[in-house]
Amino acid sequence: MTRLRLWLTPATVVVALALVAVTAGLSLRGVNTIRGWFAEPTPAASPQAMYTVPGAIRLPAGQYVDQGQSCQGTAITPDAQVVVTDRSGATVAYAPLGAGVLTGGACELPFSLTMPTGKGEYGLDFPVYGLMPYTEQEVADLLTLTIG
């Protein structure tokens, strides 16, 4: 009768434990899972291009309060903001209205939107005025919206 001797070294123990782990992983997760362990990583998606749209809400006389060199809308609160949504209604950008500036008998409340490109159509929700549809080009050309 021949005797078989096994010599256990730290390296053989590590290899044996790795084989047990892989075998257990195959039986618990299935064969396709192990392919993912050795697959090449997928490259991260490139960041979406953004553009900035400056604009203002222009309030005519009777819709703002003159405060010397500045002004404030009567129906628009100081913390109001412009909200931009995509076709699904998800918010893609928003911007607070800046301090009102008196310009030519009206009160202009400036804002600056930083928006993603490539959405096609957007909904811009202006304080008091509500949600309005715009194409990407119309948003890019937006400078001033007069309410009233």
ChimeraX attribute file (.defattr): number of C-alpha atoms within 10 A of each C-alpha:
attribute: neighborCount
match mode: 1-to-1
recipient: residues
	/A:1	3
	/A:2	4
	/A:3	5
	/A:4	6
	/A:5	6
	/A:6	6
	/A:7	8
	/A:8	9
	/A:9	8
	/A:10	9
	/A:11	9
	/A:12	11
	/A:13	12
	/A:14	11
	/A:15	11
	/A:16	12
	/A:17	12
	/A:18	12
	/A:19	12
	/A:20	12
	/A:21	12
	/A:22	12
	/A:23	15
	/A:24	12
	/A:25	14
	/A:26	14
	/A:27	10
	/A:28	10
	/A:29	11
	/A:30	12
	/A:31	12
	/A:32	9
	/A:33	12
	/A:34	14
	/A:35	10
	/A:36	10
	/A:37	9
	/A:38	8
	/A:39	8
	/A:40	8
	/A:41	8
	/A:42	6
	/A:43	6
	/A:44	6
	/A:45	6
	/A:46	6
	/A:47	7
	/A:48	9
	/A:49	9
	/A:50	12
	/A:51	11
	/A:52	12
	/A:53	15
	/A:54	16
	/A:55	20
	/A:56	20
	/A:57	24
	/A:58	23
	/A:59	26
	/A:60	17
	/A:61	13
	/A:62	12
	/A:63	17
	/A:64	20
	/A:65	15
	/A:66	17
	/A:67	11
	/A:68	8
	/A:69	9
	/A:70	15
	/A:71	20
	/A:72	22
	/A:73	22
	/A:74	12
	/A:75	10
	/A:76	18
	/A:77	12
	/A:78	15
	/A:79	9
	/A:80	14
	/A:81	17
	/A:82	20
	/A:83	19
	/A:84	25
	/A:85	20
	/A:86	17
	/A:87	12
	/A:88	8
	/A:89	10
	/A:90	11
	/A:91	14
	/A:92	15
	/A:93	15
	/A:94	18
	/A:95	15
	/A:96	16
	/A:97	23
	/A:98	18
	/A:99	16
	/A:100	25
	/A:101	19
	/A:102	19
	/A:103	14
	/A:104	8
	/A:105	9
	/A:106	20
	/A:107	27
	/A:108	28
	/A:109	25
	/A:110	19
	/A:111	20
	/A:112	17
	/A:113	20
	/A:114	15
	/A:115	21
	/A:116	16
	/A:117	14
	/A:118	10
	/A:119	13
	/A:120	11
	/A:121	17
	/A:122	23
	/A:123	23
	/A:124	21
	/A:125	17
	/A:126	19
	/A:127	17
	/A:128	11
	/A:129	14
	/A:130	11
	/A:131	16
	/A:132	11
	/A:133	16
	/A:134	16
	/A:135	13
	/A:136	18
	/A:137	11
	/A:138	12
	/A:139	21
	/A:140	17
	/A:141	12
	/A:142	14
	/A:143	15
	/A:144	15
	/A:145	15
	/A:146	13
	/A:147	13
	/A:148	10
